[in-house]
């Protein structure tokens, strides 16, 4: 099988399946990191209250600490966005490893139904559904012998 250059449009083979898988990865990531952000914000607000109630602390020191806490939240929010994008890309790549072989298996079954037993198809070594394709090829061999 010749190695062809991948284009972005070739990664979307089965839109309903791939979008659902990508949505699940993204939603899980958003939920987990969002929960982390919620608790982080809650703890940072507690620290701000403690600092505000410390007597004798200079206002400039309080402002510097507040700025540092805000920067901490901003950094965490940046990583939240990065994690969401990463989860979406990961979802597309993983779903491609399922949708691509699924498409090839369906085409192979259609050729078997048409009586074309000598048209084997191969999948990439890392495709998730490779054992199913191999079993189908064994079945085709058995059917052809009978």
C-alpha positions in Angstrom: 0.0 0.0 0.0 1.5 3.3 -1.1 1.9 6.0 1.5 -0.1 9.1 0.4 0.1 12.5 1.8 -2.7 13.2 4.3 -4.9 16.3 3.8 -7.1 17.6 6.5 -10.2 16.8 4.5 -9.1 13.1 4.4 -9.3 12.9 8.2 -13.1 13.4 8.2 -14.5 10.1 6.7 -17.6 9.6 8.7 -18.8 13.0 10.1 -21.5 11.8 12.5 -19.2 9.2 14.2 -16.1 11.4 14.2 -17.9 14.5 15.5 -19.5 12.4 18.3 -16.2 11.0 19.4 -14.5 14.4 19.2 -17.4 15.9 21.2 -17.0 13.3 23.9 -13.2 14.0 24.2 -13.7 17.7 24.2 -16.6 17.6 26.7 -14.7 15.4 29.1 -11.7 17.7 28.9 -13.8 20.8 29.4 -15.6 19.2 32.4 -12.4 18.1 34.1 -10.4 21.3 33.5 -13.4 23.5 34.2 -13.9 21.7 37.5 -10.2 22.4 38.3 -10.7 26.0 37.4 -13.7 26.3 39.6 -11.9 25.0 42.7 -8.8 27.0 41.9 -10.9 30.2 41.7 -12.6 29.4 44.9 -9.2 28.9 46.7 -7.8 32.0 45.2 -10.8 34.0 46.4 -10.2 32.6 49.9 -6.6 33.7 49.8 -7.7 37.2 48.6 -10.0 37.4 51.6 -7.3 36.4 54.0 -4.9 38.9 52.6 -7.6 41.7 52.8 -8.1 40.9 56.5 -4.4 41.0 57.4 -3.8 44.1 59.5 -0.7 46.1 58.9 -0.1 44.8 55.3 0.7 47.6 52.9 -1.9 48.3 50.2 0.8 48.0 47.5 1.7 44.5 48.8 -1.9 43.5 48.7 -2.2 44.7 45.1 0.9 42.9 44.0 -0.4 39.6 45.5 -3.8 40.2 43.9 -2.1 40.8 40.5 -0.1 37.6 40.9 -3.3 35.6 41.7 -5.0 37.1 38.7 -2.1 36.1 36.5 -2.3 32.6 38.0 -6.0 32.4 37.0 -5.2 33.8 33.5 -2.5 31.2 33.0 -4.9 28.4 34.1 -7.5 29.7 31.7 -5.0 29.7 28.8 -4.2 26.0 29.6 -7.9 25.3 29.7 -8.3 26.6 26.1 -5.2 24.7 25.0 -6.5 21.5 26.6 -9.9 21.9 24.8 -8.1 22.4 21.4 -5.8 19.4 22.1 -8.8 17.2 23.1 -10.6 18.1 19.9 -7.6 17.3 17.7 -7.0 14.1 19.6 -10.7 13.2 19.1 -10.4 13.7 15.3 -7.2 11.6 15.1 -8.6 8.7 17.2 -11.9 8.8 15.4 -10.1 8.7 12.1 -8.4 5.5 13.2 -11.9 4.0 13.6 -13.8 5.6 10.8 -11.1 4.9 8.2 -11.0 1.2 8.7 -14.7 1.0 9.1 -15.1 2.6 5.6 -12.6 0.1 4.2 -14.3 -2.8 5.8 -17.7 -1.8 4.5 -16.2 -1.4 1.0 -14.6 -4.9 1.3 -17.9 -6.4 2.4 -19.7 -4.8 -0.6 -17.1 -6.3 -2.9 -17.6 -9.7 -1.3 -21.3 -9.4 -1.8 -20.7 -8.7 -5.5 -18.7 -12.0 -5.6 -15.2 -10.3 -5.9 -13.2 -12.5 -3.6 -9.8 -11.7 -5.1 -9.8 -8.0 -4.1 -8.2 -8.0 -0.6 -7.9 -4.8 1.2 -5.3 -4.0 3.8 -5.4 -1.6 6.7 -2.6 0.4 8.2 -0.7 -1.5 10.9 -2.0 0.8 13.7 -5.7 0.8 12.7 -8.0 -0.2 15.5 -10.2 -2.5 13.5 -7.5 -4.5 11.8 -8.5 -7.9 13.5 -12.0 -7.6 12.0 -10.6 -7.0 8.5 -8.2 -10.0 8.9 -11.2 -12.2 10.0 -13.2 -11.0 7.0 -10.3 -11.9 4.7 -10.2 -15.4 6.2 -13.9 -15.7 5.7 -13.6 -14.7 2.1 -10.9 -17.3 1.6 -13.1 -19.9 3.1 -16.1 -18.9 1.0 -14.0 -18.9 -2.2 -12.8 -22.4 -1.6 -16.4 -23.7 -1.2 
